[in-house]
Amino acid sequence: MNIESLISDLAFILLLGAVVTLLFKWIKQPVVLGYIVAGFLASPHFTYLPSVTTEANIDFWAQIGIVVLLFSLGLEFSFRKLVNTGASAIITALIIVSGMMGAGFAVGHLLNYSTINSLFLGGMLSMSSTTIIIKAFNDLGLRQKKFASMVFAVLIVEDLFAVLMMVILSSIATSNGVEGGELAYNVAKLVFFLVIWFLVGIYLIPSMLNRCRRFLNTETLLIVSMGLCLGMAVFSVYCGFSLALGAFVMGSILAGTSYAERIESVVTPVKDLFGAVFFISVGMMVQPQVIAGYWPVILLLSIVVILGMIIFGTSGMLITGQTLKVSIQSGFSLTQIGEFAFIIATLGMSLGVLSPSIYPIVVAVSVLTTFTTPYFIKLSTPFYDFVEKHLPVRLRFLIDRYHDDATKAEAHTRAWHATIRRYTYRALLYSIVLVAISLVCSLYLKPWLAAVIPHWATPVSMWVTLLAMSPFLLSLLMPLAKVFATRKTRTPRQARQHPDIAMIAMGVLCFIIANYFVINTITEYYSMRWGLSFGIAVIVLALLLFSRTVRRQMAGIEERFLDNLNERELRRSGRKSKMVNDLHLAYMTVGNGCRFAGERLRDSNIRSLYGVNIVSVQRGNVTFSVPGGERRIFPGDILGVIGTDEQIENILPVVECDLATDPADEKTQNYKLMKILLGRTSSLVGKTPRTSGLRDNYDALVLAVQRGDLYIDSEPDLVFNAGDILWLVGNPDTLAGL
C-alpha cells in the first residue's frame, strides 16, 4: 500500500466533501446527499475535476466507515429498546421487510436479474433510512407526535433485521444458491452466537466499566470503546460472520450502560469522519451513463419503494391495532431507502455477486426518495382526511372496533402473557448457554484432557461438563421449584383455589429441557441406558435437595444481569440506589432545554419546587460534591439527585428536556451587525428601544444610534428621530420587513 497516495486520496475527498456538504447545508438538504455528490465529483466518471489515484484506498477507508457506522447504530439500538418497542413495532417491521423483500425480488425477476441479484435488490429496498427520517421529523417539528414514536420503534427493529439480513445474504452468496437446510443452519448459528455474545457481554462489560469508572476520561473512554468495537468485530469474523455484525453487537451491548451517552459523544467525530468517507465511496460508484440508460428502472423502483412502504407500513400498523390515522402517517413516513441499502450493496459488490449496474441505480433511487420524503410526510394528514371522508361507515367501524378490541385484549391478557413470556425467554436463553457449554467442553476440553490424562479423560470431561451446566440446569427448574415451595406455605383456603396453570406448564417444560441436556451429556460420553437412568435421577435429586439454595444464587446472578441490562435507566431513575426509607440516588443529564440551565442552584428553587436535593454536579471529568448555592448548572452536567420515586419521576423530564432542533439550522446562527436609516414615515420615529418592539418582534438588539457624526450609546429611553441610523444585531431575513 502506497502511504502517500493513501493520504493524498483521503485529503482530496475530504476537502471536496467539505465544500459540497457546506453547500448542501446552505440549501438545507441532507448531508448524506452531499457526500454522495462529492463522491461522484471525485470519481473517474466526472472528468472536469481530478479523481482519486487508487480506488482501493477509498475502499480501505470505507470498510472502516462501515464498522464505525454499525457500531454507532448499535449504540442507538440497545436490547432494552427492542423489548420496549412491543409487538406492534416488531410485527410491523416484519411485514414491511417481508413485503418489500418480496416486491424487490419480483421486480428483479421482471427486469431479468439473476436470483442472487434479485435477493440483494429486495434487501436494499426493504430498509427505510433512520438518518433521513429523523432529519425530516426535526425539520417539520413532528418528533413528539405519537406516530413518530411508532416509526422510531419500527426503525429500531429494522436495524436488527438489516444486520440479520446481511448475514443471511452473505451465506446465500457464498453457497451460490438458496438451500433450506443450510440457510436454517446459518440462521440458527447466528441466533446462537448473538445470544451468547449478548449474555456474556451484558453480564461482564458494564461491571468492568464501573470498576474502571474513575479512570474513564474522554480519551480513555474513546480508546476502550473503539477497542471493544474492533475486538468484537475481529471475533465475529473468527466465528464466521462479518466485521459489521460484531461492531453492531458491541454497540448494542454498550447502549444499555450508563456510559452510552458519553461513548456516543466521543465516538461521534470518528463516525462522522469515516461515515463521510463511506458515503463518498458510494457516490464514486454513480455512473451517469448507467442512470441515463436505466431511468425507467430507477423510476419504477422509486414507485415500488414509495407505494410498497405506504401499503406495508400502513397495513402492519393496522394489523397490530393502531388507529387509522397513526397507521397512515407511519406508512407515509417510511417512503425512502438509505444507509443500509448502500451497506448491503457494498456487501454484494465485495462478495462479487452483485451486478455493477445495480449499485448506481439504487443510489439514484435513494436520492430521489430522500427528496420526496418530507412531501409524503406532509401529505399523510390530507390523505387520511380524504380516506376518512370516503371510507365506508361499516369498514371504519370495523377498524375502530379492532383497535379497541386489541387494546382491551392486551390489557386483559397482560399477566398471563407475562408469565409465559418470562419463562419462555428463560428456557431459550439457558438452553443456548447449555449448548455453548456442551460444545466448548466437547471440542476443546475433552481433546485436551485426552492428551493429558488419557485414562480419565472421559469421566472427568463428563463431570466437568455437568458441573459447568449445573447452575443453569437448576435455574431451569426454578418455575417447578416455586410451585412446590408455594404449595408448602399456602393456607388450606389457597390450596383449594385454582392452581397456577401457566407456572406448572412452564415448569414441566423446563424440567423436560433440563432432563434432555443431562441425558444427552451422559449419553455422549457413555451410553443411552446410563444417560436415561442416571440423568433423571440427577435432576430429581437436584430438584428436591438443592432448589432453595440454587434459587437464591441464580436469583442473584439474574438480578446482576438485569441490573447491567437496565443500568442506564436504573442510574437515571435511582430505583436500585435506595438510601434512607424511600429515598433514592439518581443521576440525570442536564438537557439543552432544561429550564434551570445557566442558573445558580440558589435561584433555581429545585428543592422547594420538586422536593429533591442536589448532592453532586459532574462536569466532564470534574465532580463537585455537595455543591453550594452559588454553583451554576449547565447543559451536559450530570446531576446526582436524592428524592423519592415520585419526586425523581417528576423532575426527570424537566432536567433532561432537550431541544429537538438542529443548531446549524437555527436563525440565531445567521445574526449579523446591520444598520437601518430611519425615514420620515418610519414607524420607529418617536419611539425608544424600550417601546419600539425590536427585541420582541424582530429578535434584534439596538447597539448604538448614529445621529449625524455623533454615536450615541443605546439607552432604554433614547428617542429615535427621523434621519437616525440604528446599528442593530439581528437576522437579516427577519429584519427584511422592517
C-alpha positions in Angstrom: 0.0 0.0 0.0 1.4 3.4 -1.1 1.1 5.6 2.0 1.4 8.9 0.1 -1.4 8.0 -2.3 -3.5 6.8 0.6 -3.2 10.1 2.4 -3.5 12.2 -0.8 -6.7 10.4 -1.8 -8.2 10.9 1.7 -7.2 14.6 1.7 -8.8 15.1 -1.7 -12.1 13.5 -1.0 -12.4 15.2 2.4 -11.7 18.7 1.0 -14.1 18.1 -1.8 -16.7 16.7 0.7 -16.3 19.7 2.9 -17.1 22.1 0.1 -20.1 20.1 -1.2 -21.6 19.5 2.2 -21.3 23.1 3.2 -23.2 23.9 0.0 -25.9 21.3 0.9 -26.2 22.7 4.4 -26.8 26.1 2.9 -29.6 24.9 0.6 -31.0 22.8 3.6 -30.5 19.4 2.1 -29.4 16.2 3.9 -25.6 16.0 4.3 -25.7 12.4 3.2 -26.7 13.5 -0.3 -23.8 16.0 -0.2 -21.4 13.1 0.4 -22.8 11.2 -2.5 -22.5 14.1 -4.8 -18.9 14.7 -3.6 -18.1 11.1 -4.3 -19.4 11.4 -7.8 -17.3 14.6 -8.4 -14.2 12.7 -7.1 -14.8 9.7 -9.3 -13.3 9.0 -12.7 -16.8 9.3 -14.1 -16.6 13.1 -13.6 -13.8 14.3 -15.9 -13.8 18.0 -15.1 -12.0 17.5 -11.8 -9.0 15.4 -10.7 -10.0 11.9 -9.5 -8.6 9.7 -6.8 -5.4 7.9 -7.7 -6.4 4.5 -6.4 -10.0 3.5 -5.7 -8.7 0.7 -3.4 -7.5 3.4 -1.0 -11.1 4.7 -0.6 -12.4 1.1 -0.2 -10.0 0.7 2.7 -11.3 3.8 4.5 -14.9 2.9 3.5 -14.7 -0.6 5.2 -13.6 1.2 8.4 -16.5 3.5 7.9 -19.0 0.6 7.8 -17.6 -0.8 11.0 -17.9 2.5 12.9 -21.3 3.2 11.4 -22.7 -0.1 12.5 -21.1 0.4 16.0 -22.9 3.8 16.2 -26.2 2.3 15.1 -25.8 -0.3 17.8 -25.3 2.4 20.4 -28.7 3.8 19.4 -30.3 0.4 19.3 -30.0 -1.4 22.7 -31.7 -4.6 23.6 -33.9 -2.8 26.1 -35.3 -0.6 23.4 -36.1 -3.7 21.3 -38.0 -5.2 24.3 -39.8 -1.9 24.9 -40.9 -1.5 21.3 -43.6 -4.1 21.8 -45.2 -6.5 19.4 -46.6 -3.7 17.3 -43.3 -2.4 16.0 -41.8 -6.0 15.6 -44.8 -7.2 13.6 -45.0 -4.0 11.5 -41.2 -4.2 10.7 -41.6 -7.9 9.8 -44.4 -7.1 7.5 -42.5 -4.3 5.8 -39.3 -6.2 5.4 -41.0 -9.4 4.1 -43.3 -7.4 1.8 -40.6 -5.2 0.4 -38.2 -8.2 0.0 -40.9 -10.0 -2.0 -41.7 -6.9 -4.1 -38.0 -6.2 -4.8 -37.4 -9.9 -5.7 -40.4 -9.8 -8.1 -39.3 -6.6 -9.7 -35.8 -8.1 -10.1 -37.1 -11.1 -12.0 -39.3 -8.8 -14.1 -36.1 -6.9 -15.0 -34.4 -10.2 -15.8 -31.9 -10.0 -12.9 -30.4 -13.3 -11.6 -31.8 -14.8 -8.4 -29.0 -13.6 -6.2 -29.2 -10.0 -7.7 -33.0 -10.1 -7.1 -32.5 -11.1 -3.5 -30.0 -8.3 -2.9 -32.3 -5.9 -4.6 -35.1 -6.9 -2.3 -32.9 -6.4 0.7 -31.8 -3.0 -0.4 -35.4 -1.8 -1.0 -36.7 -3.1 2.4 -34.9 -0.8 4.8 -36.0 2.8 5.5 -33.4 5.4 6.3 -33.2 6.3 10.0 -31.0 9.4 9.2 -33.4 10.8 6.7 -36.5 10.3 8.8 -35.0 11.9 11.9 -33.9 14.9 9.8 -37.4 15.2 8.3 -39.2 14.9 11.6 -36.8 17.6 13.1 -37.4 20.0 10.2 -41.2 19.5 10.4 -41.4 19.6 14.2 -43.0 16.1 14.4 -40.7 14.2 16.8 -43.2 14.5 19.7 -46.2 13.1 17.7 -47.4 9.6 18.6 -46.9 8.2 15.1 -43.2 9.5 15.2 -42.6 7.3 18.3 -44.1 4.3 16.4 -41.9 5.0 13.4 -38.8 5.2 15.6 -39.7 1.8 17.2 -40.1 0.2 13.7 -36.7 1.6 12.6 -35.1 0.1 15.7 -36.4 -3.3 14.8 -35.5 -2.8 11.1 -31.9 -2.2 12.2 -31.8 -5.6 13.7 -33.4 -7.2 10.7 -30.9 -5.5 8.5 -28.0 -7.0 10.3 -29.6 -10.4 10.2 -30.3 -10.0 6.5 -26.7 -9.1 5.8 -25.6 -12.4 7.4 -28.2 -14.4 5.5 -27.4 -12.8 2.2 -23.7 -13.4 2.7 -24.5 -17.1 3.4 -26.6 -17.4 0.3 -24.0 -15.6 -1.8 -21.1 -17.8 -0.7 -23.0 -21.0 -1.1 -24.2 -19.9 -4.6 -27.8 -20.7 -4.0 -30.7 -21.0 -1.6 -30.6 -24.3 0.3 -33.2 -24.6 3.0 -31.2 -26.8 5.4 -28.0 -24.8 5.1 -29.9 -21.5 5.4 -31.7 -22.7 8.6 -28.4 -23.9 10.0 -26.8 -20.5 9.4 -29.8 -18.6 10.9 -29.6 -20.9 14.0 -25.9 -20.4 14.2 -26.4 -16.6 14.1 -29.1 -16.7 16.8 -26.9 -18.9 18.9 -23.8 -16.6 18.8 -25.9 -13.4 19.2 -27.5 -14.8 22.4 -24.1 -15.9 23.8 -22.5 -12.6 22.9 -25.3 -10.6 24.5 -25.5 -12.7 27.6 -21.7 -12.7 28.3 -21.3 -9.1 27.2 -24.1 -7.6 29.2 -23.1 -9.7 32.3 -19.4 -8.7 32.2 -18.8 -5.4 30.3 -21.0 -2.9 32.4 -19.4 -4.3 35.6 -15.9 -3.9 34.1 -16.6 -0.3 33.1 -18.0 0.5 36.6 -14.8 -0.8 38.2 -12.8 1.5 36.0 -15.1 4.5 36.4 -12.6 6.8 37.9 -10.1 6.2 35.1 -12.5 6.8 32.2 -12.0 10.3 30.9 -12.7 11.3 27.3 -9.5 9.9 25.9 -9.6 6.5 27.7 -13.3 6.0 27.1 -12.7 6.5 23.3 -9.8 4.0 23.4 -11.8 1.5 25.4 -15.0 1.7 23.4 -13.2 1.6 20.0 -11.1 -1.3 21.3 -14.2 -3.2 22.3 -15.8 -2.4 18.9 -12.9 -3.6 16.8 -12.2 -6.6 19.1 -15.7 -7.8 18.8 -15.6 -7.2 15.0 -12.5 -9.4 14.7 -14.1 -12.1 17.0 -17.2 -12.0 14.8 -15.0 -12.8 11.7 -13.3 -15.6 13.7 -16.8 -17.1 14.3 -17.7 -17.0 10.6 -19.6 -13.7 10.4 -18.8 -10.2 9.2 -16.9 -7.3 10.8 -20.1 -5.2 10.7 -22.1 -7.7 12.8 -19.6 -7.7 15.6 -19.4 -3.9 15.7 -23.2 -3.7 15.8 -23.4 -6.3 18.6 -20.8 -4.4 20.7 -22.6 -1.1 20.2 -25.9 -2.6 21.3 -24.3 -4.1 24.4 -22.8 -0.7 25.4 -26.1 1.0 24.6 -27.6 -0.2 27.9 -24.8 1.1 30.1 -24.8 4.4 31.9 -21.8 5.4 29.7 -23.8 5.2 26.5 -24.2 8.9 26.0 -20.5 9.6 26.8 -19.4 6.8 24.4 -21.8 8.2 21.7 -20.4 11.7 22.1 -16.7 10.6 21.9 -17.3 8.2 19.0 -19.4 10.7 17.0 -16.4 12.5 15.5 -14.9 9.2 14.4 -18.2 8.0 13.0 -18.7 11.3 11.1 -15.2 11.1 9.6 -15.3 7.5 8.4 -19.0 7.6 7.7 -18.4 10.5 5.4 -15.7 8.5 3.6 -18.1 5.6 3.2 -20.9 7.7 1.7 -18.4 9.4 -0.6 -17.3 6.0 -1.8 -20.9 5.2 -2.5 -21.1 8.4 -4.7 -18.0 7.2 -6.6 -20.0 4.3 -7.8 -22.5 6.6 -9.5 -22.3 6.3 -13.3 -24.2 8.9 -15.3 -24.4 6.8 -18.4 -26.0 4.0 -16.4 -28.5 6.3 -14.8 -29.3 7.8 -18.2 -29.8 4.4 -19.7 -31.8 3.0 -16.8 -34.0 5.9 -15.8 -37.2 3.9 -16.4 -35.9 1.3 -13.9 -35.0 4.0 -11.4 -38.5 5.5 -11.7 -40.1 2.0 -11.4 -38.0 1.1 -8.3 -38.8 4.5 -6.7 -42.5 3.9 -7.2 -42.2 0.4 -5.7 -40.4 1.8 -2.7 -42.9 4.6 -2.1 -46.1 2.6 -2.7 -44.7 -0.5 -1.0 -43.6 1.3 2.1 -47.0 3.0 2.3 -49.0 -0.2 1.8 -47.0 -2.5 4.0 -46.3 0.1 6.7 -49.9 1.2 7.0 -51.1 -2.4 6.9 -48.6 -3.5 9.6 -49.8 -0.8 11.9 -53.5 -1.6 11.3 -52.9 -5.3 11.9 -51.3 -4.6 15.2 -54.2 -2.5 16.4 -53.1 1.1 15.7 -55.6 3.7 14.7 -56.1 4.5 11.0 -54.5 8.0 11.3 -51.4 6.7 13.1 -51.1 3.9 10.6 -51.3 6.1 7.5 -48.9 8.7 9.0 -46.4 6.0 9.8 -46.6 4.4 6.4 -46.1 7.7 4.6 -43.0 8.5 6.8 -41.1 5.3 5.7 -41.1 6.1 2.0 -37.3 6.0 1.3 -34.2 3.9 1.4 -30.8 5.0 2.8 -27.7 3.9 4.5 -28.4 0.2 4.9 -29.2 0.0 1.1 -25.7 1.2 0.5 -24.2 -1.2 3.1 -26.0 -4.2 1.6 -25.0 -3.1 -1.9 -21.4 -2.7 -0.8 -21.6 -6.2 0.7 -22.8 -7.6 -2.6 -20.1 -5.9 -4.6 -17.4 -7.2 -2.1 -18.7 -10.7 -2.5 -18.6 -10.4 -6.3 -22.3 -11.4 -6.7 -24.0 -8.0 -7.4 -24.1 -6.7 -10.9 -22.2 -3.4 -11.1 -25.1 -1.6 -12.8 -27.4 -2.1 -9.8 -25.3 0.0 -7.5 -25.8 3.4 -9.2 -29.4 2.6 -9.8 -30.0 2.0 -6.1 -28.1 5.2 -5.2 -30.3 7.2 -7.7 -33.4 5.6 -6.1 -32.2 6.6 -2.6 -31.5 10.2 -3.7 -34.9 10.5 -5.4 -36.9 9.0 -2.5 -34.9 11.2 0.0 -36.0 14.3 -1.8 -39.7 13.2 -1.7 -39.8 12.1 1.9 -40.8 15.5 3.5 -43.6 15.9 1.0 -45.0 12.5 1.7 -44.9 13.1 5.4 -46.9 16.3 4.9 -49.2 14.5 2.5 -50.2 11.9 5.1 -52.7 14.1 7.0 -54.6 15.3 3.9 -54.6 11.7 2.7 -56.0 10.5 6.0 -58.7 13.2 5.8 -59.6 12.0 2.3 -59.7 8.3 3.3 -61.8 9.1 6.4 -64.3 11.0 4.4 -64.7 8.4 1.7 -64.2 5.2 3.8 -67.4 3.1 4.1 -69.0 3.5 7.5 -69.0 -0.2 8.2 -65.3 -0.6 7.3 -64.4 2.4 9.5 -66.5 0.9 12.4 -64.6 -2.4 12.0 -61.2 -0.7 12.1 -62.1 1.3 15.2 -63.6 -1.8 16.9 -60.5 -3.9 16.0 -58.3 -1.2 17.6 -60.4 -1.1 20.8 -60.5 -4.9 21.0 -56.8 -5.2 20.5 -56.2 -2.6 23.3 -58.6 -4.4 25.7 -57.2 -7.8 24.8 -53.7 -6.6 25.6 -54.7 -5.3 29.0 -56.8 -8.5 29.8 -54.0 -11.0 28.9 -51.0 -9.0 30.1 -50.5 -11.0 33.3 -50.9 -14.4 31.6 -48.6 -13.4 28.7 -46.0 -12.0 31.1 -45.7 -15.4 32.9 -45.4 -17.4 29.6 -43.0 -14.9 28.1 -40.8 -14.7 31.1 -40.3 -18.4 31.4 -40.1 -19.0 27.6 -37.2 -16.5 27.5 -35.6 -18.2 30.4 -35.9 -21.6 28.7 -34.5 -20.3 25.4 -31.6 -18.3 26.9 -30.5 -21.0 29.3 -30.8 -23.7 26.6 -28.5 -21.7 24.4 -26.0 -21.3 27.2 -26.1 -25.0 27.9 -25.5 -25.8 24.2 -22.5 -23.5 24.4 -21.0 -25.2 27.5 -21.5 -28.6 25.9 -19.8 -27.5 22.7 -16.8 -25.9 24.4 -16.3 -29.0 26.6 -16.7 -31.4 23.7 -14.5 -29.5 21.2 -11.7 -28.2 23.5 -11.8 -29.7 27.0 -12.1 -33.4 26.1 -9.3 -33.4 23.5 -7.0 -31.6 25.9 -7.8 -34.0 28.7 -7.3 -37.0 26.4 -3.7 -35.7 25.8 -3.0 -35.0 29.5 -4.8 -37.9 31.3 -5.9 -40.4 28.6 -7.5 -43.0 31.0 -9.5 -40.4 33.0 -10.4 -38.1 30.1 -14.0 -39.4 29.6 -15.3 -39.3 33.2 -13.5 -36.0 34.0 -14.9 -34.4 30.9 -18.4 -35.5 31.7 -18.3 -34.4 35.3 -16.8 -31.0 34.4 -19.4 -30.5 31.8 -22.2 -31.4 34.2 -20.8 -29.1 36.9 -20.5 -26.2 34.5 -24.1 -26.8 33.4 -25.5 -27.3 36.9 -26.3 -23.7 37.8 -28.2 -23.2 34.6 -29.9 -26.6 34.7 -31.1 -25.9 38.2 -32.2 -22.4 37.3 -34.3 -24.0 34.5 -36.1 -25.9 37.3 -37.0 -22.7 39.2 -40.6 -22.5 38.0 -41.3 -26.0 39.2 -39.4 -25.4 42.4 -41.5 -22.3 43.0 -44.7 -24.3 42.6 -43.5 -26.8 45.3 -42.4 -24.0 47.6 -45.7 -22.2 47.4 -47.7 -25.4 48.0 -45.9 -25.9 51.3 -46.6 -22.4 52.5 -50.2 -22.0 51.2 -53.1 -21.9 53.6 -55.9 -24.5 53.2 -58.1 -21.9 51.5 -55.3 -21.0 49.0 -54.8 -24.7 48.3 -58.4 -25.1 47.3 -58.1 -22.3 44.7 -57.4 -22.9 41.0 -53.6 -23.7 40.7 -51.3 -21.5 38.6 -51.6 -23.5 35.3 -49.1 -21.3 33.5 -46.4 -21.8 36.1 -46.9 -25.5 36.2 -46.9 -25.9 32.5 -43.7 -23.9 32.1 -42.1 -25.8 35.0 -42.8 -29.1 33.3 -41.4 -27.8 30.0 -38.2 -26.6 31.7 -37.9 -29.9 33.6 -38.1 -31.8 30.3 -35.4 -29.5 28.7 -33.1 -29.9 31.8 -33.5 -33.7 31.6 -32.7 -33.7 27.9 -29.4 -31.9 28.5 -28.3 -34.1 31.3 -29.2 -37.3 29.4 -27.6 -36.1 26.2 -24.4 -35.2 28.0 -24.1 -38.6 29.8 -25.1 -40.4 26.6 -22.4 -38.6 24.6 -19.7 -40.0 26.9 -21.2 -43.4 27.8 -24.5 -44.9 26.6 -28.2 -44.2 26.3 -29.0 -46.6 29.1 -26.7 -44.8 31.5 -28.0 -41.5 30.3 -31.6 -42.3 30.9 -31.2 -43.9 34.3 -28.6 -41.6 35.8 -29.8 -38.4 34.1 -33.4 -38.4 35.6 -32.0 -39.4 39.0 -29.6 -36.4 39.0 -32.4 -34.0 38.0 -34.9 -35.2 40.6 -32.2 -35.2 43.4 -31.2 -31.6 42.5 -34.9 -30.5 42.4 -35.5 -32.0 45.9 -32.3 -31.1 47.7 -30.7 -28.0 46.2 -33.6 -25.9 44.8 -33.8 -23.4 47.6 -30.0 -22.6 47.7 -29.6 -22.6 43.9 -32.7 -20.4 43.6 -31.1 -17.8 45.8 -27.8 -18.0 43.9 -29.3 -17.9 40.4 -31.7 -15.1 41.5 -28.5 -13.1 42.4 -26.9 -13.9 39.0 -30.1 -13.0 37.1 -30.5 -9.8 39.2 -27.0 -8.7 38.3 -27.6 -9.5 34.6 -30.9 -7.5 34.6 -29.3 -4.6 36.5 -26.5 -4.5 33.9 -29.1 -4.7 31.1 -31.1 -1.8 32.6 -28.1 0.1 34.1 -28.7 3.2 32.0 -32.4 3.5 33.1 -31.7 2.5 36.7 -29.0 5.2 37.0 -31.4 7.8 35.7 -34.3 6.8 38.0 -32.3 5.7 41.0 -34.5 2.6 41.7 -31.6 0.5 42.7 -30.0 3.2 44.9 -32.3 3.1 47.9 -30.7 5.0 50.8 -32.9 6.1 53.7 -36.6 5.0 53.9 -37.9 5.5 50.3 -35.2 8.0 49.2 -33.1 7.1 46.1 -30.0 8.5 44.4 -30.5 9.1 40.7 -28.2 10.5 38.1 -29.6 12.7 35.3 -28.0 14.7 32.4 -29.0 18.3 32.0 -30.5 18.8 28.6 -30.3 21.8 26.3 -33.9 22.7 27.1 -33.7 22.5 30.9 -35.3 25.5 32.5 -32.6 25.6 35.2 -29.7 25.6 32.8 -27.3 28.5 33.4 -28.9 29.4 36.8 -27.4 29.2 40.3 -28.8 26.4 42.4 -29.9 29.0 44.9 -32.1 30.7 42.3 -33.5 27.6 40.6 -35.6 26.6 43.7 -35.3 23.0 42.7 -35.7 21.8 46.4 -38.8 23.9 47.0 -40.4 23.0 43.7 -39.7 19.3 43.5 -38.6 18.3 47.0 -35.2 16.8 45.8 -31.7 17.6 46.9 -28.7 18.0 44.5 -25.8 16.1 46.1 -23.3 16.3 43.2 -22.6 18.0 39.8 -20.3 16.2 37.4 -18.9 18.4 34.6 -16.7 16.4 32.3 -14.1 14.7 34.5 -14.7 17.1 37.4 -17.2 16.3 40.2 -18.5 19.0 42.6 -19.7 17.1 45.7 -22.4 18.8 47.8 -22.5 21.9 45.6 -23.2 25.3 47.2 -26.0 27.6 46.3 -23.7 29.7 44.0 -22.9 26.7 41.8 -24.5 27.0 38.3 -25.6 24.1 36.3 -25.2 23.8 32.5 -26.3 21.5 29.7 -24.3 18.3 29.7 -23.8 18.3 33.5 -24.7 15.1 35.3 -26.7 15.8 38.5 -26.7 13.4 41.5 -30.3 13.9 42.8 -31.8 12.4 46.0 -35.5 12.1 46.3 -38.5 9.7 46.4 -39.6 7.7 43.3 -42.4 10.2 42.6 -40.1 13.3 43.1 -37.4 11.8 40.8 -40.1 10.9 38.2 -41.4 14.5 38.3 -38.0 16.2 37.9 -36.5 13.8 35.3 -38.3 15.3 32.2 -37.6 18.8 33.4 -33.9 18.3 33.8 -33.4 16.1 30.7 -35.6 18.3 28.5 -33.8 18.6 25.1 -34.4 20.9 22.1 -35.2 18.7 19.1 -33.7 21.1 16.6 -30.5 21.2 14.5 -28.4 24.1 15.8 -27.0 24.7 12.4 -30.4 25.4 11.0 -31.4 28.0 13.7 -31.8 31.6 12.7 -29.6 32.6 15.5 -26.7 31.2 13.6 -27.2 34.0 11.0 -27.1 37.0 13.3 -25.2 40.0 11.8 -24.4 43.6 12.6 -26.6 45.8 10.5 -27.6 49.5 10.1 -31.0 50.9 9.3 -31.7 54.5 8.2 -35.0 55.9 9.7 -37.1 57.8 7.1 -39.6 60.5 8.0 -42.5 58.0 7.7 -40.8 55.2 9.7 -42.9 53.6 12.4 -39.9 53.8 14.8 -39.7 57.6 14.8 -40.6 59.0 18.2 -40.2 55.6 19.9 -37.5 54.3 22.2 -35.6 51.0 22.3 -38.0 50.0 25.2 -41.2 50.8 23.2 -40.1 50.0 19.7 -40.7 46.3 19.9 -37.4 45.5 18.2 -36.4 42.9 20.7 -39.8 41.2 21.0 -41.0 41.4 17.4 -37.7 41.1 15.4 -35.2 39.5 17.9 -33.0 42.5 17.3 -30.8 44.4 19.7 -30.0 48.2 19.3 -26.3 48.8 20.0 -26.0 52.5 19.1 -27.7 55.4 17.3 -25.8 57.4 14.8 -27.1 61.0 14.7 -25.0 62.9 12.1 -21.4 62.3 13.1 -22.3 61.6 16.7 -22.6 58.0 18.0 -25.0 57.6 21.0 -25.0 54.5 23.2 -28.4 52.8 23.2 -30.4 53.7 26.4 -33.9 52.3 27.1 -35.4 55.9 27.0 -33.5 57.3 24.0 -36.0 58.7 21.5 -35.5 57.8 17.8 -35.5 60.8 15.3 -36.0 60.8 11.5 -32.6 60.6 9.9 -31.1 58.5 12.7 -29.1 55.4 11.7 -29.8 52.5 14.0 -26.9 50.0 14.5 -28.6 46.6 15.2 -27.6 43.0 15.8 -30.2 40.7 14.2 -31.1 38.2 11.5 -31.2 39.8 8.0 -34.1 37.7 6.9 -36.2 38.7 10.0 -35.3 42.4 9.7 -36.0 42.5 5.9 -39.6 43.5 6.5 -38.5 46.3 8.9 
